[in-house]
């Protein structure tokens, strides 16, 4: 009888240990995914040749700090405050990042789509002044090569890009500026604490950002810029913003078309490809596994 009871106790202890360590493992994995790392699958070719359709990427949240917000409220399409934990570094130009797409159906205002993630390359940082001249990205006062230079040259040399289905008109989509994929800017990227004089041009560039920060609509009336019902002549930004681009310039829905990316919407920096599968052949791309992203 004692032998039987001992066996039952031993069996129960084994089951309880398995359950306990299983729960601990799930909690640890959850915390790692929440605060440290995340995984995403690349569904398109907009970042070729750096990332291919079918790559599974590892996103490091520790560099810029993990985000904390009410997920359930965000899933209900409510606007939620986003808090960011301290990070162990800063994002740099040419870093590849994952972010929530900052617009919904209405392009006139910023709104996070929690179920829609993009992966692009960071071209301009807060405080930079970005230009595209003859198709090439440039930051004033910086000689760094930005993005996929070969793709930029190829797009610049392409005759009649509209015939290839490429949209040439860009942000802010206004005839008075008439920016396009080859001639764009100068566009100062706002930095927290930076002030800008409000006029016809700055209204076009920053109406979405200021409206999002103030939760009021910015509008132009009789030559004056109005925030709500008040005339404003200058504005100091409360947030940081970035300019991002796909490496495959001819097939990338990026900041050239929709504008600047709020810092709050950045998930993290892409560091490695941890797995890759060719969707056409269903074969593993062994040469891409654990490849470091440059």
N, C-alpha and C positions, 0 to 999 in steps of 0.2 A: 504493500500500500504506500509506504513512504517513498519507494523507488518510483512509483507511478506519479505521485505528487511532485517529486523532484523534477521528473521529466517535463511535467506540465509547466512548472515554474520556470524551468530553463527555456522551454519553448516560448512562453509568454515574455520572458526577459529579452529573448532574441528578437521577437516581433516588435516589442516596445523600443528596443535600440534602433531597429531599422526605421521605424516610424519617426523616432526622435531625430536621427541623423538625416532622414529624408526631409523633414520639415526645416531643420537647420540649413541644409543645402539650398532649399527653395528660398528661404529668407535671405541667405547670403547672395544668391544669384539675383534676387530682386533688388537688394541694396546696391550691388555692383552695377546693375543696369540702370538704377535710378540715379546714382551719384557718380559713377565712374565711366562706364562704357555702354554703348548701344550698338546694335547691328542693323544694317539696312541692305536691301537688295536693290541693285541698279536696274531700272526697268526700261531704259532708253539709251540712245547713242549720243546724247548731248554733251557728254564729257569725254568722248573718244579723242585721242587714243589712251588717255590716262586711265579712264574707267570704261569697261565694256558692259554691254547689256548682258546680265547674268552674273556679274560680280557681286559678291557679298562683302560689304565693307565694315570695318571696325571703326567706330566713332569715339574719340576720346573726349569725355566731358570735363576732365580734370584741368585741361589747359585753360579754358575760359570760365570754368565753374558751372556746376549743374544748376538747372532751373527748378524752382518750386512754385507750383500754382495749383489751383483747384481744377483737377482734370474733369470731374463730373460736370462742373459748370461750363468748362470749355467745350465739352461734348454736346452741351445743350445750346451751343452757339452764343453763349454769353461772353461778354468781354471780361477778362479776369486780370487782376494784377499779377505780374510775374516777378519773382524774386530770384536773384542769382547768388549762389554761394561763392566765396572767394576762390579764384582759380590759382593755378601754379605757373601761369605764364600769360602771354598776350597773343592774340591773333596777329599774323603778319601778312603782308602782301604775298600773294601766290599760294597761301594756304588753301586747301580744299575743305569746304565746310558743308555741313548738313543743317538745314533750317526749315522752319514752317513757312509755307508760302504766305506772304503778308496781305493777300487780297482775296475777297470773295467775288461774287458776281458784280458788285458795284465797285468800279475801279476808282471812284472819286474819294474813297476813304480806306484807311488801313484796318484790317481785321484778320486776326490769326486764324488759319484753318488748321486745327490740331490733327486732322487726318490726312493732311497733304504735305509731304516732305519733298524738298528739292535738294540737290547736291550741285554746288557750283564752286568756282575758284574766286577767292577774295582778290579783287583788283585794287580797290581803294579803301583806305582806312579813314576813321573820323578825323577831320581836319585837313585831309588831302584835297587838292583841286585836280579833277580828272578832265582829260581831253581825249578825243579820238581824232587823229589827223591822218588823212589818207588811209583810214582803216586801222591804224595802229594805236594801241593804248599808250597813254603817257601821263605821268604825274608831274606837275610843275615842281621843279627843284629836285627831281629824282631821276637818275639814269637807269634805274632797274628795269630789266625786261619783264613785262607783265603778260601773264596768260600764255596762250599758245600762239607764238609769233608766226609760225608757218601758216596757221589757219587764218590769221589776220591778214597776211599778205595775199593769200589765195582769195579771200573774200574781196579785198581791195582791187585785185586784178580782174575779177569776174565781170564780164560785160553783161549788161541787162540782167541783174540778179533777180528782178521780178519774174522773169521767164522761168526761173528755177524754183519759184514758189517762196522766195525769200522776201520777207517784209522789210522794206528799207526805212520807212518812217519810224521814228523812235520817240521815247519820252522827251519832253512832256506832251507830245502830240498836239502841237500848236503851230499854226502857219507863221506866226510872228517870229518864232525862233528857227523853224524849219531845220531842226537837227535830223540827221540820218545816220545809218550804220557806218558811214565813212567819215563824216564830219559832225562831231558831237562835242558840245561844251563850249567854253569851260564850265564845269559843274563843281562848285565847292561842296564837299561832303560834310554835313553838319557834325560838330563835336559838342558834347555836353558843356554848357557854359559859353559857347560861342554865340555872338550876336550877329544879326544880319539886318540891313536896312530893307524895309518892305517897299517894293515898287512893282511895276507891271511884270518885270522879269522874275524877281524873287517870289512873287505870288504864284507864278506858274510852276516854279521849281519846288516850292515848299508847302503848297496848300494842303497836300495830303498829310505831311508830317506834322505841321502845326495844328491842323484839325484833330489829328489823333492825340497829340499831347494835351491839348486844351479841352478836348471833347466838345468843341464848338466848330461851326463851319466858318472857314475863311473865304471871303468873297471880295470881288472887285466891283466898286460902284462909283461912277462919276470920277474915275481917276484915283479914288481912295481905296485903301485896303481895310476891310472891316473884319473884325473877329467878333462874331455875334452881332451886336448892334454898335460896337465901339470902334472908332477909327484908330488904327495902330500904325506907327511909323517904323518901329524897330521891334525885333523879337529875339529873345535869348533862348536857345534850345535847351531842353531838359534831358535829352537822350543822345546816345551815340548812334551813328548810322554807317552803313557799309555799302559798297558797290560791288556786285558779283557778276561773274560771266561764265558761260560754259566754254569748254575748250574747243568744241566743234561749233565754231561761230555761226555757221550757216543754218544750224538746227538747234538753237538754244533760246529758250524763253527766259531771258535774264534781265538784269537791271537796265540794259539798254532800252527795254520796252516798257517795263513797269515801274522803274524808279529805284529808290534806295531802300535798303533792308534795315529795319530796326534791330538793335543789338539784342533785345529781349527774345527775338524769334530764333536766334541761333542755338542749335542743339549742341554742336561741338565740332571738333576738327577731325577730319578723316585721316587715319594714320596708316592703315594696312588693308589689303584684300585678304580675308581669311579663307575664302572659298570662291570658286568660280566654275560655272558650268555653261557650256555652249548650248543655247536653247534649241538650235537647229539640229545638232547631232546628239544632244543629251549626254555629251561626254564631258568629263571633268577637265578643266584647263590646269593641269598640274603645275605648269610653269608660272602661273599667276598666284598660287597659294602662298600666303604670308608675304606677298610683295609689298614693299614699302612705297607709300605714296609721296611723290615729290611735287 
